[in-house]
Amino acid sequence: MGYEKYKEQWMLRYPAVEDLAKKAKKRIPHVAWEYLNTGTGSEDLLHKNLRAMRDISLVPRFCQGEIIPSIKTSLFGQQFNAPFGIA
């Protein structure tokens, strides 16, 4: 699909649906925004859709697994458990 090459850029710029909604509200005519943003009659379907969207969890793949950082360093062939400085 054509959007794949822009996917990462857009995910960083608009991480939530609400972020896209703010941008759309600024760019489209008011009457079109009102049509898209509201339901009809009792707006039951609108509330059902919002509940369904809240139930979706997106988990980034890069956050998988445990990260154990290490501050060990070696200098002149000797291993040190923590960095140090010389003034």
One Martini backbone bead per residue (centre of mass of N, CA, C, O) as a GRO file, in nm:
protein
   87
    1MET     BB    1   0.101   0.033   0.014
    2GLY     BB    2   0.138   0.380   0.010
    3TYR     BB    3   0.152   0.442   0.336
    4GLU     BB    4   0.401   0.281   0.447
    5LYS     BB    5   0.632   0.505   0.407
    6TYR     BB    6   0.462   0.705   0.630
    7LYS     BB    7   0.391   0.562   0.900
    8GLU     BB    8   0.612   0.649   1.105
    9GLN     BB    9   0.575   0.954   1.080
   10TRP     BB   10   0.268   0.955   1.166
   11MET     BB   11   0.300   0.812   1.444
   12LEU     BB   12   0.471   1.046   1.568
   13ARG     BB   13   0.270   1.287   1.509
   14TYR     BB   14   0.000   1.075   1.551
   15PRO     BB   15  -0.060   0.869   1.821
   16ALA     BB   16  -0.365   0.964   1.811
   17VAL     BB   17  -0.683   1.013   1.712
   18GLU     BB   18  -0.711   1.300   1.837
   19ASP     BB   19  -0.482   1.425   1.669
   20LEU     BB   20  -0.624   1.389   1.396
   21ALA     BB   21  -0.884   1.543   1.465
   22LYS     BB   22  -0.757   1.822   1.499
   23LYS     BB   23  -0.651   1.842   1.209
   24ALA     BB   24  -0.920   1.798   1.060
   25LYS     BB   25  -1.078   2.041   1.179
   26LYS     BB   26  -0.887   2.255   1.036
   27ARG     BB   27  -0.917   2.141   0.718
   28ILE     BB   28  -1.223   2.119   0.723
   29PRO     BB   29  -1.526   2.186   0.693
   30HIS     BB   30  -1.757   2.236   0.931
   31VAL     BB   31  -1.988   2.057   0.816
   32ALA     BB   32  -1.808   1.804   0.782
   33TRP     BB   33  -1.723   1.774   1.076
   34GLU     BB   34  -2.005   1.743   1.199
   35TYR     BB   35  -2.075   1.486   1.044
   36LEU     BB   36  -1.828   1.309   1.150
   37ASN     BB   37  -1.854   1.381   1.479
   38THR     BB   38  -2.150   1.284   1.453
   39GLY     BB   39  -2.454   1.168   1.495
   40THR     BB   40  -2.778   1.025   1.496
   41GLY     BB   41  -2.994   1.126   1.706
   42SER     BB   42  -2.887   0.945   1.987
   43GLU     BB   43  -2.583   0.846   1.928
   44ASP     BB   44  -2.517   0.537   1.978
   45LEU     BB   45  -2.302   0.468   1.763
   46LEU     BB   46  -2.090   0.666   1.855
   47HIS     BB   47  -2.050   0.542   2.142
   48LYS     BB   48  -1.979   0.259   2.044
   49ASN     BB   49  -1.724   0.341   1.884
   50LEU     BB   50  -1.570   0.468   2.122
   51ARG     BB   51  -1.558   0.212   2.294
   52ALA     BB   52  -1.409   0.037   2.087
   53MET     BB   53  -1.153   0.218   2.068
   54ARG     BB   54  -1.075   0.191   2.377
   55ASP     BB   55  -1.026  -0.135   2.355
   56ILE     BB   56  -0.777  -0.064   2.200
   57SER     BB   57  -0.442  -0.199   2.187
   58LEU     BB   58  -0.123  -0.059   2.134
   59VAL     BB   59   0.185  -0.239   2.080
   60PRO     BB   60   0.496  -0.194   2.065
   61ARG     BB   61   0.766  -0.380   1.946
   62PHE     BB   62   1.014  -0.224   2.089
   63CYS     BB   63   0.888  -0.315   2.398
   64GLN     BB   64   1.024  -0.589   2.412
   65GLY     BB   65   1.133  -0.686   2.685
   66GLU     BB   66   1.420  -0.676   2.875
   67ILE     BB   67   1.620  -0.409   3.006
   68ILE     BB   68   1.980  -0.424   3.079
   69PRO     BB   69   2.183  -0.209   3.190
   70SER     BB   70   2.532  -0.102   3.136
   71ILE     BB   71   2.831   0.062   3.304
   72LYS     BB   72   3.054  -0.076   3.192
   73THR     BB   73   3.418  -0.063   3.162
   74SER     BB   74   3.720  -0.021   2.966
   75LEU     BB   75   4.079   0.023   3.061
   76PHE     BB   76   4.361  -0.101   2.965
   77GLY     BB   77   4.221  -0.402   3.012
   78GLN     BB   78   4.029  -0.298   3.240
   79GLN     BB   79   3.759  -0.365   3.451
   80PHE     BB   80   3.464  -0.162   3.516
   81ASN     BB   81   3.153  -0.105   3.687
   82ALA     BB   82   3.221   0.208   3.670
   83PRO     BB   83   3.246   0.513   3.594
   84PHE     BB   84   3.509   0.757   3.551
   85GLY     BB   85   3.706   1.044   3.650
   86ILE     BB   86   3.946   1.293   3.534
   87ALA     BB   87   4.092   1.610   3.639
   0.00000   0.00000   0.00000
